[in-house]
Amino acid sequence: MKYVLVDKNDEIVDRVDLAGNVGKTGATTYFKGVKRLPDDNDFGKLWKVMSENEYNMYFKNNLQNRQMGKMKYEWWKDIGENGSELDI
């Protein structure tokens, strides 16, 4: 199974393809060894470990909030004073 190491900005820092039976715990142990940071608390403050499928699902669910930044469509500003779109 493929696992990814994600930083606090939700960007993939590293990825690995491990045997399916190691699970997220085994992937976390692997990444802690790679980063040479064995303490769980310190590691957890900087990164999180997810399966690639979990990351893709999480990213796609939050994609709408990431798009266009401050230029998101604000539909309520298109409605005029008396509630009609024709007031614009």
N, C-alpha and C positions, 0 to 999 in steps of 0.2 A: 504494500500500500504506500502511496505517496503522502508525505507529510511536509508541511511548510513551517518555517520559523518567521513569525510576523512581529514587526516592531510596533510601537505605540501609535504610529501614523497609519497603521493597517497596510503597510507595504511589506512584501515578501523579501526577507533578508537572505534566506537560504532554503533549500529544499533537498529532500532525500527520499529515496525509494527503498523502504525496508520490507522485510518479510511480513506477511499479513498478520502473524500471531503476536507481534511485539506490542501492538497497540500504541495509544498516545503516550502511555507511561514510558515505553521503550524509546519512542521518538524523543521525548523530553530528556531522557537520560543521554541519548546520543547528542542532542544539541547542547546540553550542558557540558559535555565533554569537549565538543568542538569549540565552544566559547570559553572553556576553562573557567567556568563559574558554577561550582558545585552546590552553592547555597540556594535552596528553593526560593527564599524570599527575594534575594537579589536578582535571580533569574526572572522571577515573575514580575518584578517591577519594570523590567526592560522589554521582555518578549513574551509571546504566547505561542504555543504549539497547536497546530490544527491539521486535520487531514486536508488534503487538497480539495476534496469535495466539499468539506465543511466551509473552507475559506471561500470557494466559489459561490456557495449558497449565501453565505454571509455578505459577500461583496455585492452580489446581484440584488439582495434585499435592500441594501443601503445605497445602491447606485443612484436612486432618484434623489437622495439628499445630497449627493456629491456633485451632481450635474449643475452647471451654470452658476454656482456660487450665489452671489447676490442678485443675479439676473433671473431668478426663478419667476415663473409666471404667477403673478398675484391677481387672481381673478376678481377679487373683491374690489379692486381699484377700477375695474372696467364697468362696474355698475354705477349708474348715476344716482343723483340724490333721491329720486322717487322710486328707486329699485329697478329701473329699466335700463337695458343696455343701450337704448336709443338716445339717452340723455347725454352721451359723450360729446 
